[in-house]
Amino acid sequence: MTANVGTLDRTLRTILGLVLLYLAFASGLPLFDGALFKYGAAAIGIVMLVVATVRVCPLYSIFGIKTCRV
């Protein structure tokens, strides 16, 4: 699998993933008291962090998008 996620994209995905995990488990906001929002945000946050780490986005591969210069 070739890398299709660039540096800026990786940075934004990392930040978004960490924010979603914070909101899900440490924010204390009433919206995230329900299981759907808490675990939904956690799942999306984990996916964002995994994609940022491996630099391969399956949706980018399907649509032929590439944000890296390599």
Distance bins in CASP14 RR format, pairs under 12 A and 6 or more apart:
PFRMAT RR
TARGET T0000
AUTHOR 0000-0000-0000
RMODE 2
METHOD distances of the structure
MODEL  1
1 51 0 0 0 0 0 1 0 0 0 0 0
1 54 0 0 0 0 1 0 0 0 0 0 0
1 55 0 0 0 0 1 0 0 0 0 0 0
1 56 1 0 1 0 0 0 0 0 0 0 0
1 57 0 0 0 0 0 1 0 0 0 0 0
1 58 0 0 0 0 1 0 0 0 0 0 0
1 60 0 0 0 0 0 1 0 0 0 0 0
1 61 1 0 0 1 0 0 0 0 0 0 0
2 54 0 0 0 0 0 1 0 0 0 0 0
2 55 0 0 0 0 1 0 0 0 0 0 0
2 56 1 0 0 1 0 0 0 0 0 0 0
2 57 0 0 0 0 0 1 0 0 0 0 0
2 60 0 0 0 0 0 1 0 0 0 0 0
2 61 0 0 0 0 1 0 0 0 0 0 0
2 64 0 0 0 0 0 1 0 0 0 0 0
2 66 0 0 0 0 1 0 0 0 0 0 0
2 68 0 0 0 0 1 0 0 0 0 0 0
2 70 1 0 0 1 0 0 0 0 0 0 0
3 9 0 0 0 0 0 1 0 0 0 0 0
3 10 0 0 0 0 1 0 0 0 0 0 0
3 51 0 0 0 0 0 1 0 0 0 0 0
3 52 0 0 0 0 0 1 0 0 0 0 0
3 53 0 0 0 0 0 1 0 0 0 0 0
3 54 0 0 0 0 1 0 0 0 0 0 0
3 55 1 0 1 0 0 0 0 0 0 0 0
3 56 1 0 0 1 0 0 0 0 0 0 0
3 57 0 0 0 0 1 0 0 0 0 0 0
3 60 0 0 0 0 1 0 0 0 0 0 0
3 61 0 0 0 0 0 1 0 0 0 0 0
3 66 0 0 0 0 1 0 0 0 0 0 0
3 67 0 0 0 0 1 0 0 0 0 0 0
3 68 1 0 1 0 0 0 0 0 0 0 0
3 69 0 0 0 0 1 0 0 0 0 0 0
3 70 1 0 0 1 0 0 0 0 0 0 0
4 10 0 0 0 0 0 1 0 0 0 0 0
4 51 0 0 0 0 1 0 0 0 0 0 0
4 54 0 0 0 0 0 1 0 0 0 0 0
4 55 1 0 0 1 0 0 0 0 0 0 0
4 56 1 0 0 1 0 0 0 0 0 0 0
4 57 1 0 1 0 0 0 0 0 0 0 0
4 58 0 0 0 0 1 0 0 0 0 0 0
4 59 0 0 0 0 1 0 0 0 0 0 0
4 60 1 0 1 0 0 0 0 0 0 0 0
4 61 1 0 0 1 0 0 0 0 0 0 0
4 62 0 0 0 0 0 1 0 0 0 0 0
4 63 0 0 0 0 1 0 0 0 0 0 0
4 64 1 0 0 1 0 0 0 0 0 0 0
4 65 1 0 0 1 0 0 0 0 0 0 0
4 66 1 0 1 0 0 0 0 0 0 0 0
4 67 1 0 0 1 0 0 0 0 0 0 0
4 68 1 0 0 1 0 0 0 0 0 0 0
4 69 0 0 0 0 0 1 0 0 0 0 0
4 70 0 0 0 0 1 0 0 0 0 0 0
5 11 0 0 0 0 0 1 0 0 0 0 0
5 12 0 0 0 0 1 0 0 0 0 0 0
5 13 1 0 0 1 0 0 0 0 0 0 0
5 14 0 0 0 0 0 1 0 0 0 0 0
5 48 0 0 0 0 0 1 0 0 0 0 0
5 50 0 0 0 0 0 1 0 0 0 0 0
5 51 1 0 0 1 0 0 0 0 0 0 0
5 52 1 0 0 1 0 0 0 0 0 0 0
5 53 0 0 0 0 1 0 0 0 0 0 0
5 54 0 0 0 0 1 0 0 0 0 0 0
5 55 1 0 1 0 0 0 0 0 0 0 0
5 56 1 0 0 1 0 0 0 0 0 0 0
5 57 1 0 1 0 0 0 0 0 0 0 0
5 58 0 0 0 0 0 1 0 0 0 0 0
5 59 0 0 0 0 0 1 0 0 0 0 0
5 60 1 0 0 1 0 0 0 0 0 0 0
5 61 0 0 0 0 0 1 0 0 0 0 0
5 65 0 0 0 0 1 0 0 0 0 0 0
5 66 0 0 0 0 1 0 0 0 0 0 0
5 67 1 0 1 0 0 0 0 0 0 0 0
5 68 1 0 0 1 0 0 0 0 0 0 0
5 69 0 0 0 0 0 1 0 0 0 0 0
5 70 0 0 0 0 0 1 0 0 0 0 0
6 12 0 0 0 0 1 0 0 0 0 0 0
6 13 0 0 0 0 1 0 0 0 0 0 0
6 14 0 0 0 0 0 1 0 0 0 0 0
6 51 0 0 0 0 0 1 0 0 0 0 0
6 52 0 0 0 0 1 0 0 0 0 0 0
6 55 1 0 0 1 0 0 0 0 0 0 0
6 56 0 0 0 0 0 1 0 0 0 0 0
6 57 0 0 0 0 1 0 0 0 0 0 0
6 60 0 0 0 0 1 0 0 0 0 0 0
6 65 0 0 0 0 0 1 0 0 0 0 0
6 66 0 0 0 0 1 0 0 0 0 0 0
6 67 1 0 1 0 0 0 0 0 0 0 0
6 68 1 1 0 0 0 0 0 0 0 0 0
6 69 1 0 0 1 0 0 0 0 0 0 0
6 70 0 0 0 0 1 0 0 0 0 0 0
7 13 0 0 0 0 0 1 0 0 0 0 0
7 14 0 0 0 0 0 1 0 0 0 0 0
7 52 0 0 0 0 0 1 0 0 0 0 0
7 55 0 0 0 0 1 0 0 0 0 0 0
7 67 0 0 0 0 1 0 0 0 0 0 0
7 68 1 0 0 1 0 0 0 0 0 0 0
7 69 0 0 0 0 1 0 0 0 0 0 0
7 70 0 0 0 0 0 1 0 0 0 0 0
8 14 0 0 0 0 0 1 0 0 0 0 0
8 15 0 0 0 0 0 1 0 0 0 0 0
8 52 0 0 0 0 0 1 0 0 0 0 0
8 67 1 0 0 1 0 0 0 0 0 0 0
8 68 0 0 0 0 1 0 0 0 0 0 0
8 69 0 0 0 0 0 1 0 0 0 0 0
9 15 0 0 0 0 0 1 0 0 0 0 0
9 16 0 0 0 0 0 1 0 0 0 0 0
9 48 0 0 0 0 0 1 0 0 0 0 0
9 51 0 0 0 0 1 0 0 0 0 0 0
9 52 1 0 0 1 0 0 0 0 0 0 0
9 55 0 0 0 0 1 0 0 0 0 0 0
9 56 0 0 0 0 0 1 0 0 0 0 0
9 57 0 0 0 0 1 0 0 0 0 0 0
9 59 0 0 0 0 0 1 0 0 0 0 0
9 60 0 0 0 0 1 0 0 0 0 0 0
9 65 0 0 0 0 1 0 0 0 0 0 0
9 66 0 0 0 0 1 0 0 0 0 0 0
9 67 1 0 1 0 0 0 0 0 0 0 0
9 68 1 0 0 1 0 0 0 0 0 0 0
9 69 0 0 0 0 0 1 0 0 0 0 0
10 16 0 0 0 0 0 1 0 0 0 0 0
10 17 0 0 0 0 0 1 0 0 0 0 0
10 48 0 0 0 0 1 0 0 0 0 0 0
10 49 0 0 0 0 0 1 0 0 0 0 0
10 50 0 0 0 0 0 1 0 0 0 0 0
10 51 0 0 0 0 1 0 0 0 0 0 0
10 52 1 0 1 0 0 0 0 0 0 0 0
10 53 0 0 0 0 1 0 0 0 0 0 0
10 54 0 0 0 0 1 0 0 0 0 0 0
10 55 1 0 0 1 0 0 0 0 0 0 0
10 56 0 0 0 0 0 1 0 0 0 0 0
10 57 0 0 0 0 0 1 0 0 0 0 0
10 67 0 0 0 0 1 0 0 0 0 0 0
10 68 0 0 0 0 1 0 0 0 0 0 0
11 17 0 0 0 0 0 1 0 0 0 0 0
11 18 0 0 0 0 0 1 0 0 0 0 0
11 48 0 0 0 0 0 1 0 0 0 0 0
11 52 1 0 0 1 0 0 0 0 0 0 0
11 55 0 0 0 0 0 1 0 0 0 0 0
11 67 0 0 0 0 0 1 0 0 0 0 0
12 18 0 0 0 0 0 1 0 0 0 0 0
12 19 0 0 0 0 0 1 0 0 0 0 0
12 48 0 0 0 0 1 0 0 0 0 0 0
12 49 0 0 0 0 0 1 0 0 0 0 0
12 51 0 0 0 0 0 1 0 0 0 0 0
12 52 0 0 0 0 1 0 0 0 0 0 0
12 67 0 0 0 0 0 1 0 0 0 0 0
13 19 0 0 0 0 0 1 0 0 0 0 0
13 20 0 0 0 0 0 1 0 0 0 0 0
13 44 0 0 0 0 0 1 0 0 0 0 0
13 45 0 0 0 0 1 0 0 0 0 0 0
13 46 0 0 0 0 0 1 0 0 0 0 0
13 47 0 0 0 0 1 0 0 0 0 0 0
13 48 1 0 1 0 0 0 0 0 0 0 0
13 49 1 0 0 1 0 0 0 0 0 0 0
13 50 0 0 0 0 1 0 0 0 0 0 0
13 51 1 0 1 0 0 0 0 0 0 0 0
13 52 1 0 1 0 0 0 0 0 0 0 0
13 53 0 0 0 0 1 0 0 0 0 0 0
13 54 0 0 0 0 0 1 0 0 0 0 0
13 55 0 0 0 0 1 0 0 0 0 0 0
13 56 0 0 0 0 0 1 0 0 0 0 0
13 57 0 0 0 0 1 0 0 0 0 0 0
13 60 0 0 0 0 0 1 0 0 0 0 0
13 67 0 0 0 0 0 1 0 0 0 0 0
14 20 0 0 0 0 0 1 0 0 0 0 0
14 21 0 0 0 0 0 1 0 0 0 0 0
14 45 0 0 0 0 1 0 0 0 0 0 0
14 46 0 0 0 0 0 1 0 0 0 0 0
14 48 1 0 0 1 0 0 0 0 0 0 0
14 49 1 0 0 1 0 0 0 0 0 0 0
14 50 0 0 0 0 0 1 0 0 0 0 0
14 51 0 0 0 0 1 0 0 0 0 0 0
14 52 1 0 1 0 0 0 0 0 0 0 0
14 53 0 0 0 0 1 0 0 0 0 0 0
14 55 0 0 0 0 0 1 0 0 0 0 0
15 21 0 0 0 0 0 1 0 0 0 0 0
15 22 0 0 0 0 0 1 0 0 0 0 0
15 45 0 0 0 0 0 1 0 0 0 0 0
15 48 0 0 0 0 1 0 0 0 0 0 0
15 49 0 0 0 0 0 1 0 0 0 0 0
15 52 0 0 0 0 1 0 0 0 0 0 0
16 22 0 0 0 0 0 1 0 0 0 0 0
16 23 0 0 0 0 0 1 0 0 0 0 0
16 41 0 0 0 0 0 1 0 0 0 0 0
16 44 0 0 0 0 1 0 0 0 0 0 0
16 45 1 0 0 1 0 0 0 0 0 0 0
16 46 0 0 0 0 0 1 0 0 0 0 0
16 47 0 0 0 0 0 1 0 0 0 0 0
16 48 1 0 1 0 0 0 0 0 0 0 0
16 49 0 0 0 0 1 0 0 0 0 0 0
16 51 0 0 0 0 0 1 0 0 0 0 0
16 52 0 0 0 0 1 0 0 0 0 0 0
17 23 0 0 0 0 1 0 0 0 0 0 0
17 24 0 0 0 0 1 0 0 0 0 0 0
17 40 0 0 0 0 0 1 0 0 0 0 0
17 41 0 0 0 0 1 0 0 0 0 0 0
17 42 0 0 0 0 1 0 0 0 0 0 0
17 43 0 0 0 0 0 1 0 0 0 0 0
17 44 1 0 0 1 0 0 0 0 0 0 0
17 45 1 1 0 0 0 0 0 0 0 0 0
17 46 1 0 0 1 0 0 0 0 0 0 0
17 47 0 0 0 0 1 0 0 0 0 0 0
17 48 1 1 0 0 0 0 0 0 0 0 0
17 49 1 0 1 0 0 0 0 0 0 0 0
17 50 0 0 0 0 1 0 0 0 0 0 0
17 51 0 0 0 0 1 0 0 0 0 0 0
17 52 1 0 0 1 0 0 0 0 0 0 0
17 53 0 0 0 0 0 1 0 0 0 0 0
18 24 0 0 0 0 0 1 0 0 0 0 0
18 25 0 0 0 0 0 1 0 0 0 0 0
18 26 0 0 0 0 0 1 0 0 0 0 0
18 41 0 0 0 0 0 1 0 0 0 0 0
18 42 0 0 0 0 0 1 0 0 0 0 0
18 44 0 0 0 0 0 1 0 0 0 0 0
18 45 1 0 0 1 0 0 0 0 0 0 0
18 46 0 0 0 0 0 1 0 0 0 0 0
18 48 0 0 0 0 1 0 0 0 0 0 0
18 49 1 0 0 1 0 0 0 0 0 0 0
18 52 0 0 0 0 1 0 0 0 0 0 0
19 25 0 0 0 0 0 1 0 0 0 0 0
19 26 0 0 0 0 0 1 0 0 0 0 0
19 27 0 0 0 0 1 0 0 0 0 0 0
19 32 0 0 0 0 0 1 0 0 0 0 0
19 41 0 0 0 0 1 0 0 0 0 0 0
19 42 0 0 0 0 0 1 0 0 0 0 0
19 44 0 0 0 0 0 1 0 0 0 0 0
19 45 0 0 0 0 1 0 0 0 0 0 0
19 48 0 0 0 0 1 0 0 0 0 0 0
19 49 0 0 0 0 0 1 0 0 0 0 0
20 26 0 0 0 0 0 1 0 0 0 0 0
20 27 0 0 0 0 0 1 0 0 0 0 0
20 32 0 0 0 0 1 0 0 0 0 0 0
20 37 0 0 0 0 0 1 0 0 0 0 0
20 38 0 0 0 0 0 1 0 0 0 0 0
20 39 0 0 0 0 0 1 0 0 0 0 0
20 40 0 0 0 0 1 0 0 0 0 0 0
20 41 1 0 1 0 0 0 0 0 0 0 0
20 42 1 0 0 1 0 0 0 0 0 0 0
20 43 0 0 0 0 1 0 0 0 0 0 0
20 44 1 0 1 0 0 0 0 0 0 0 0
20 45 1 0 1 0 0 0 0 0 0 0 0
20 46 0 0 0 0 1 0 0 0 0 0 0
20 47 0 0 0 0 1 0 0 0 0 0 0
20 48 1 0 0 1 0 0 0 0 0 0 0
20 49 0 0 0 0 1 0 0 0 0 0 0
21 27 0 0 0 0 1 0 0 0 0 0 0
21 32 0 0 0 0 0 1 0 0 0 0 0
21 38 0 0 0 0 0 1 0 0 0 0 0
21 39 0 0 0 0 0 1 0 0 0 0 0
21 40 0 0 0 0 0 1 0 0 0 0 0
21 41 1 0 0 1 0 0 0 0 0 0 0
21 42 1 0 0 1 0 0 0 0 0 0 0
21 43 0 0 0 0 0 1 0 0 0 0 0
21 44 0 0 0 0 1 0 0 0 0 0 0
21 45 1 0 1 0 0 0 0 0 0 0 0
21 46 1 0 0 1 0 0 0 0 0 0 0
21 47 0 0 0 0 0 1 0 0 0 0 0
21 48 0 0 0 0 1 0 0 0 0 0 0
21 49 1 0 0 1 0 0 0 0 0 0 0
22 28 0 0 0 0 1 0 0 0 0 0 0
22 29 0 0 0 0 0 1 0 0 0 0 0
22 32 0 0 0 0 1 0 0 0 0 0 0
22 38 0 0 0 0 0 1 0 0 0 0 0
22 41 0 0 0 0 1 0 0 0 0 0 0
22 42 0 0 0 0 0 1 0 0 0 0 0
22 45 0 0 0 0 1 0 0 0 0 0 0
23 29 1 0 0 1 0 0 0 0 0 0 0
23 30 0 0 0 0 0 1 0 0 0 0 0
23 31 0 0 0 0 1 0 0 0 0 0 0
23 32 1 0 1 0 0 0 0 0 0 0 0
23 33 0 0 0 0 0 1 0 0 0 0 0
23 37 0 0 0 0 1 0 0 0 0 0 0
23 38 0 0 0 0 1 0 0 0 0 0 0
23 39 0 0 0 0 0 1 0 0 0 0 0
23 40 0 0 0 0 0 1 0 0 0 0 0
23 41 1 0 1 0 0 0 0 0 0 0 0
23 42 0 0 0 0 1 0 0 0 0 0 0
23 44 0 0 0 0 0 1 0 0 0 0 0
23 45 0 0 0 0 1 0 0 0 0 0 0
24 31 0 0 0 0 0 1 0 0 0 0 0
24 32 1 0 1 0 0 0 0 0 0 0 0
24 33 0 0 0 0 0 1 0 0 0 0 0
24 34 0 0 0 0 0 1 0 0 0 0 0
24 35 0 0 0 0 0 1 0 0 0 0 0
24 36 0 0 0 0 0 1 0 0 0 0 0
24 37 1 0 0 1 0 0 0 0 0 0 0
24 38 1 0 1 0 0 0 0 0 0 0 0
24 39 1 0 0 1 0 0 0 0 0 0 0
24 40 1 0 0 1 0 0 0 0 0 0 0
24 41 1 0 1 0 0 0 0 0 0 0 0
24 42 1 0 1 0 0 0 0 0 0 0 0
24 43 0 0 0 0 1 0 0 0 0 0 0
24 44 0 0 0 0 1 0 0 0 0 0 0
24 45 1 0 0 1 0 0 0 0 0 0 0
24 46 0 0 0 0 1 0 0 0 0 0 0
25 32 0 0 0 0 1 0 0 0 0 0 0
25 33 0 0 0 0 0 1 0 0 0 0 0
25 37 0 0 0 0 0 1 0 0 0 0 0
25 38 1 0 0 1 0 0 0 0 0 0 0
25 39 0 0 0 0 0 1 0 0 0 0 0
25 40 0 0 0 0 0 1 0 0 0 0 0
25 41 0 0 0 0 1 0 0 0 0 0 0
25 42 1 0 0 1 0 0 0 0 0 0 0
25 45 0 0 0 0 0 1 0 0 0 0 0
25 46 0 0 0 0 0 1 0 0 0 0 0
26 32 0 0 0 0 1 0 0 0 0 0 0
26 38 0 0 0 0 0 1 0 0 0 0 0
26 41 0 0 0 0 0 1 0 0 0 0 0
26 42 0 0 0 0 0 1 0 0 0 0 0
27 33 0 0 0 0 0 1 0 0 0 0 0
27 37 0 0 0 0 0 1 0 0 0 0 0
27 38 0 0 0 0 1 0 0 0 0 0 0
27 41 0 0 0 0 1 0 0 0 0 0 0
27 42 0 0 0 0 0 1 0 0 0 0 0
28 34 0 0 0 0 0 1 0 0 0 0 0
28 37 0 0 0 0 0 1 0 0 0 0 0
28 38 0 0 0 0 1 0 0 0 0 0 0
29 37 0 0 0 0 1 0 0 0 0 0 0
29 38 0 0 0 0 1 0 0 0 0 0 0
29 41 0 0 0 0 0 1 0 0 0 0 0
30 37 0 0 0 0 1 0 0 0 0 0 0
30 38 0 0 0 0 0 1 0 0 0 0 0
31 37 1 0 1 0 0 0 0 0 0 0 0
31 38 0 0 0 0 1 0 0 0 0 0 0
31 40 0 0 0 0 0 1 0 0 0 0 0
31 41 0 0 0 0 1 0 0 0 0 0 0
32 38 1 0 1 0 0 0 0 0 0 0 0
32 39 0 0 0 0 1 0 0 0 0 0 0
32 40 0 0 0 0 1 0 0 0 0 0 0
32 41 1 0 0 1 0 0 0 0 0 0 0
32 42 0 0 0 0 1 0 0 0 0 0 0
33 39 0 0 0 0 0 1 0 0 0 0 0
33 41 0 0 0 0 0 1 0 0 0 0 0
34 40 0 0 0 0 1 0 0 0 0 0 0
34 41 0 0 0 0 0 1 0 0 0 0 0
34 42 0 0 0 0 0 1 0 0 0 0 0
35 41 0 0 0 0 0 1 0 0 0 0 0
35 42 0 0 0 0 0 1 0 0 0 0 0
35 43 0 0 0 0 0 1 0 0 0 0 0
36 42 0 0 0 0 0 1 0 0 0 0 0
36 43 0 0 0 0 0 1 0 0 0 0 0
37 43 0 0 0 0 0 1 0 0 0 0 0
37 44 0 0 0 0 0 1 0 0 0 0 0
38 44 0 0 0 0 0 1 0 0 0 0 0
38 45 0 0 0 0 0 1 0 0 0 0 0
39 45 0 0 0 0 0 1 0 0 0 0 0
39 46 0 0 0 0 0 1 0 0 0 0 0
40 46 0 0 0 0 1 0 0 0 0 0 0
40 47 0 0 0 0 1 0 0 0 0 0 0
40 48 0 0 0 0 0 1 0 0 0 0 0
41 47 0 0 0 0 0 1 0 0 0 0 0
41 48 0 0 0 0 0 1 0 0 0 0 0
42 48 0 0 0 0 0 1 0 0 0 0 0
42 49 0 0 0 0 0 1 0 0 0 0 0
43 49 0 0 0 0 0 1 0 0 0 0 0
43 50 0 0 0 0 0 1 0 0 0 0 0
44 50 0 0 0 0 0 1 0 0 0 0 0
44 51 0 0 0 0 0 1 0 0 0 0 0
45 51 0 0 0 0 1 0 0 0 0 0 0
45 52 0 0 0 0 1 0 0 0 0 0 0
45 53 0 0 0 0 0 1 0 0 0 0 0
46 52 0 0 0 0 0 1 0 0 0 0 0
46 53 0 0 0 0 0 1 0 0 0 0 0
47 53 0 0 0 0 0 1 0 0 0 0 0
47 54 0 0 0 0 0 1 0 0 0 0 0
47 57 0 0 0 0 1 0 0 0 0 0 0
47 58 0 0 0 0 1 0 0 0 0 0 0
47 59 0 0 0 0 0 1 0 0 0 0 0
48 54 0 0 0 0 0 1 0 0 0 0 0
48 57 0 0 0 0 1 0 0 0 0 0 0
50 56 0 0 0 0 1 0 0 0 0 0 0
50 57 0 0 0 0 1 0 0 0 0 0 0
50 58 0 0 0 0 0 1 0 0 0 0 0
51 57 1 0 1 0 0 0 0 0 0 0 0
51 58 0 0 0 0 1 0 0 0 0 0 0
51 59 0 0 0 0 1 0 0 0 0 0 0
51 60 0 0 0 0 1 0 0 0 0 0 0
51 61 0 0 0 0 0 1 0 0 0 0 0
51 67 0 0 0 0 0 1 0 0 0 0 0
52 67 0 0 0 0 0 1 0 0 0 0 0
54 60 0 0 0 0 0 1 0 0 0 0 0
55 61 0 0 0 0 0 1 0 0 0 0 0
55 66 0 0 0 0 0 1 0 0 0 0 0
55 67 0 0 0 0 1 0 0 0 0 0 0
55 68 1 0 0 1 0 0 0 0 0 0 0
55 70 0 0 0 0 1 0 0 0 0 0 0
56 62 0 0 0 0 0 1 0 0 0 0 0
56 65 0 0 0 0 0 1 0 0 0 0 0
56 66 0 0 0 0 0 1 0 0 0 0 0
56 67 0 0 0 0 0 1 0 0 0 0 0
56 68 0 0 0 0 0 1 0 0 0 0 0
57 63 0 0 0 0 1 0 0 0 0 0 0
57 64 0 0 0 0 0 1 0 0 0 0 0
57 65 1 0 0 1 0 0 0 0 0 0 0
57 66 0 0 0 0 1 0 0 0 0 0 0
57 67 0 0 0 0 1 0 0 0 0 0 0
57 68 0 0 0 0 0 1 0 0 0 0 0
58 64 0 0 0 0 0 1 0 0 0 0 0
58 65 0 0 0 0 0 1 0 0 0 0 0
59 65 1 0 0 1 0 0 0 0 0 0 0
59 67 0 0 0 0 0 1 0 0 0 0 0
60 66 1 0 0 1 0 0 0 0 0 0 0
60 67 1 0 0 1 0 0 0 0 0 0 0
60 68 0 0 0 0 1 0 0 0 0 0 0
END
